[in-house]
Amino acid sequence: MRTTYLVCYDVANDKRLRKVFKTCSNFGDHLQFSVFECDLNPSEKIELETALSNIINHEEDQVIFVGLGPAEGRGGSGDYGPGPSLRET
């Protein structure tokens, strides 16, 4: 089963930043700045976590995975389904 994750990162060094961007690009869609949407099965998530862990400096950088739920039926990048209206009535 595939799960959708937002992968967000803050990397202090430009060289590491480019490597993290390239690695994330292999696993998902770039949404904005340091945010990717990735539909991953459990082994792909471990692979991405391991790859990023080998790139970043754990004292200066951080990477966060935010689980958004099952990827099936989501309708693609940016489609987060029904939610509360932003308009006031």
trRosetta pair geometry for C-beta under 8 A, 3 or more apart (Angstrom, degrees):
i j d omega theta_ij theta_ji phi_ij phi_ji
1 41 6.9 134 74 -125 32 82
1 70 6.3 -58 176 -125 112 99
1 72 7.6 -71 -152 -13 84 117
2 39 4.8 35 164 170 127 94
2 40 6.4 155 -151 76 81 18
2 41 5.3 -59 -92 -70 69 69
2 70 7.1 88 82 -162 60 64
2 71 3.9 -38 109 29 105 133
2 72 6.9 121 56 -38 95 77
3 39 7.3 174 84 -151 26 57
3 40 6.2 -31 61 65 75 72
3 41 7.8 115 13 -108 75 28
3 45 7.5 5 57 -60 111 135
3 67 5.9 -24 163 -144 129 99
3 68 7.5 150 172 55 79 64
3 69 6.7 -140 -148 136 84 15
3 70 6.1 -63 -105 -103 63 35
3 71 6.0 -167 -121 -29 8 90
4 37 6.4 -7 -168 -173 102 92
4 38 7.2 154 -152 82 53 41
4 39 5.2 -28 -93 -95 71 72
4 67 7.6 112 82 -162 54 53
4 68 4.3 -45 94 63 102 113
4 69 6.4 0 43 64 97 55
4 70 7.5 38 2 120 88 17
4 71 4.7 127 -47 -92 86 78
4 74 5.9 61 -36 -63 149 167
5 28 7.8 -108 69 -75 84 156
5 37 7.5 162 82 -154 45 47
5 38 5.1 -19 61 64 93 92
5 39 7.9 165 17 -88 70 25
5 40 6.1 -16 10 19 118 116
5 45 7.1 108 -18 -113 150 108
5 65 4.9 -23 -167 -164 134 91
5 66 6.3 138 -162 66 70 46
5 67 5.7 -37 -101 -96 81 49
5 68 6.6 -179 -95 6 25 89
6 31 7.7 -38 -133 13 94 149
6 35 6.1 -19 -170 -162 100 98
6 36 7.3 150 -159 78 50 46
6 37 6.1 -28 -100 -98 63 65
6 38 8.0 145 -104 20 15 78
6 64 8.0 2 104 106 88 90
6 65 7.5 150 76 -158 51 41
6 66 4.3 -8 54 56 100 108
6 68 6.4 86 -19 -41 87 115
7 24 5.7 -165 97 -130 139 120
7 27 7.7 48 -1 91 156 125
7 28 6.7 142 18 38 121 149
7 35 7.2 149 77 -155 51 46
7 36 4.5 -13 57 61 102 99
7 37 7.8 -176 16 -82 79 16
7 38 5.5 28 -13 2 119 123
7 48 7.3 -88 -101 154 152 139
7 63 6.8 -7 -172 -173 89 99
7 64 7.4 162 -153 82 44 50
7 65 5.8 -12 -102 -103 73 69
7 66 7.9 -161 -70 22 30 73
8 34 6.1 77 -161 118 62 90
8 35 5.1 -7 -100 -103 81 78
8 36 7.9 -168 -69 26 42 64
8 63 7.3 158 84 -157 46 51
8 64 4.8 -14 63 59 95 100
8 66 6.9 29 1 -6 110 111
9 20 5.5 -130 117 159 166 145
9 24 7.6 -144 -1 -51 133 145
9 34 4.9 -118 64 176 70 115
9 52 7.5 -136 -95 -154 139 131
9 56 7.7 -136 -155 -87 123 133
9 61 7.0 7 -175 179 98 103
9 62 6.8 -175 -146 96 60 51
9 63 4.5 -13 -102 -106 97 75
9 64 7.3 -178 -78 19 48 67
10 34 6.5 106 -78 122 48 166
10 61 6.4 -177 94 -152 61 62
10 62 5.3 15 50 52 96 87
11 16 5.0 -146 -179 107 126 103
11 17 4.2 171 88 -86 126 74
11 20 5.3 177 -46 11 154 149
11 34 7.5 178 9 -128 89 135
11 56 6.3 -117 -113 -117 101 95
11 60 7.9 64 -157 114 48 96
11 61 4.5 14 -116 -126 62 122
12 16 7.5 27 58 57 60 130
12 57 7.1 -56 42 52 112 122
12 60 4.3 -71 14 157 141 119
12 61 5.8 -126 3 -72 85 79
13 16 4.3 69 74 18 104 108
13 17 6.4 -167 90 -17 49 88
13 57 7.0 76 2 0 124 126
13 60 7.2 65 -20 108 95 145
13 61 7.7 -69 18 -61 86 119
14 17 5.3 -53 -143 34 31 119
14 18 6.5 33 159 -20 65 101
15 18 6.1 -52 -154 32 29 109
15 19 6.7 26 150 -14 61 107
16 19 5.5 -57 -150 39 37 112
16 20 6.2 37 153 -20 70 104
16 55 5.7 139 -153 160 87 91
16 56 6.1 102 179 -109 131 48
16 57 6.7 -86 -86 -9 169 90
16 61 6.6 -112 128 -64 143 152
17 20 5.8 -54 -146 36 29 109
17 21 6.3 31 153 -19 63 106
17 34 8.0 -75 -149 -102 99 112
18 21 5.6 -53 -147 36 31 114
18 22 6.3 29 155 -17 65 107
19 22 5.8 -54 -146 38 30 110
19 23 6.2 31 155 -20 65 107
19 55 4.8 -167 115 -146 125 131
20 23 5.7 -55 -146 37 30 111
20 24 6.2 27 157 -15 65 108
20 52 6.1 59 -128 -130 90 91
20 55 5.6 170 -72 113 76 146
20 56 6.7 50 -80 -68 124 92
20 61 7.9 -167 -59 -173 151 146
20 63 7.3 -156 -148 -87 130 120
21 24 6.0 -60 -147 40 27 107
21 25 6.3 35 153 -28 63 107
21 30 7.8 30 -159 -103 90 124
21 34 7.9 -92 -86 -117 90 68
22 25 5.5 -51 -149 29 31 119
22 26 7.1 34 152 -23 60 99
23 26 6.0 -54 -164 25 34 112
23 27 7.3 8 149 -2 63 111
23 48 7.2 136 152 -144 103 75
23 51 5.0 179 -158 134 134 126
23 52 6.1 171 109 -76 148 73
23 55 6.5 -140 -15 -26 152 154
24 27 5.9 -75 -156 46 40 102
24 28 6.2 -45 174 46 78 97
24 30 7.4 99 114 -85 111 80
24 36 4.4 -166 170 -26 123 159
24 38 7.2 -109 -160 -61 81 127
24 48 7.5 71 -105 -155 59 116
24 52 7.7 48 -62 -83 86 116
25 28 7.6 -100 -126 60 20 54
25 30 6.5 -9 -100 -48 83 108
25 36 7.6 -132 -72 -110 42 137
27 36 7.3 77 82 144 92 146
27 38 4.8 11 132 -131 99 127
27 40 6.6 8 -177 -83 114 109
27 44 6.6 149 -138 172 110 110
27 48 5.0 36 -86 -93 169 128
28 36 4.4 113 86 162 122 110
28 37 5.3 -162 175 89 125 41
28 38 3.1 -97 -60 -86 137 73
28 39 6.9 137 -109 10 96 56
28 40 7.7 -57 -63 -48 111 95
29 36 6.5 151 75 -160 38 75
29 37 5.0 -14 59 58 96 93
29 38 7.6 -179 20 -74 61 49
29 77 4.7 -51 75 -100 162 143
30 35 7.7 106 -163 84 55 56
30 36 5.7 -43 -99 -103 46 81
31 35 4.6 -53 62 106 109 102
31 36 6.4 165 3 -113 89 23
31 37 5.5 81 -48 -18 119 97
31 77 7.2 -165 -90 -173 92 113
31 78 7.3 151 -125 -74 106 87
32 35 5.3 13 59 47 70 114
37 77 5.4 145 70 -128 145 89
37 78 7.6 -135 -17 -45 163 53
38 44 7.9 -156 163 132 116 119
38 48 6.9 69 168 -91 165 172
39 71 4.0 80 -140 -120 112 148
39 74 7.9 -163 -94 36 121 143
40 44 4.1 -145 -154 93 90 113
40 45 4.4 119 130 -62 139 79
40 48 6.6 -83 -111 4 149 136
41 44 5.1 88 48 11 69 106
41 45 7.2 -132 93 -10 32 89
42 45 5.7 -53 -148 31 32 113
42 46 6.6 30 156 -16 65 104
43 46 5.7 -51 -150 37 36 111
43 47 6.3 41 150 -22 66 105
44 47 5.3 -52 -146 36 35 116
44 48 6.3 33 155 -17 67 104
45 48 5.9 -55 -147 38 30 107
45 49 6.2 30 154 -18 65 109
45 65 7.3 78 -155 -146 107 157
46 49 5.7 -54 -142 39 30 112
46 50 6.1 31 157 -20 65 108
47 50 5.9 -57 -148 37 25 110
47 51 6.3 25 155 -19 62 108
48 51 5.7 -54 -144 37 31 111
48 52 6.2 25 159 -13 65 109
49 52 6.1 -60 -146 41 26 106
49 53 6.1 30 155 -24 64 111
49 65 7.3 -46 -86 -38 103 141
50 53 5.6 -55 -144 35 28 114
50 54 6.5 27 156 -19 62 107
51 54 6.0 -61 -156 35 28 110
51 55 6.8 21 150 -17 63 110
52 55 5.6 -61 -150 36 37 110
52 56 6.0 19 165 -12 74 111
52 63 5.1 25 155 -37 142 174
53 56 6.7 -56 -130 38 25 99
53 58 7.7 21 -153 -74 74 107
56 60 7.9 -153 177 71 86 79
56 61 4.0 -127 -161 83 110 139
56 62 7.6 126 -177 -70 152 14
56 63 6.3 -147 -37 -23 157 111
57 60 4.4 21 92 35 119 103
57 61 5.2 107 55 4 68 104
58 61 7.1 -57 -90 55 21 82
68 74 7.8 66 117 -117 121 141
68 80 7.4 -95 -165 -127 131 93
69 74 7.8 149 87 -83 98 115
70 73 7.2 35 107 39 108 98
70 74 7.6 -170 105 -45 63 103
71 74 5.7 -71 -164 1 45 128
74 79 5.8 139 154 86 73 101
74 80 7.8 -8 -162 -106 99 33
74 81 7.1 -83 -139 -45 65 101
75 79 3.8 -75 88 107 109 161
75 81 7.7 142 21 -71 122 70
76 79 5.3 70 63 7 68 122
80 83 6.6 0 113 -26 104 131
85 89 7.7 51 91 -35 145 104
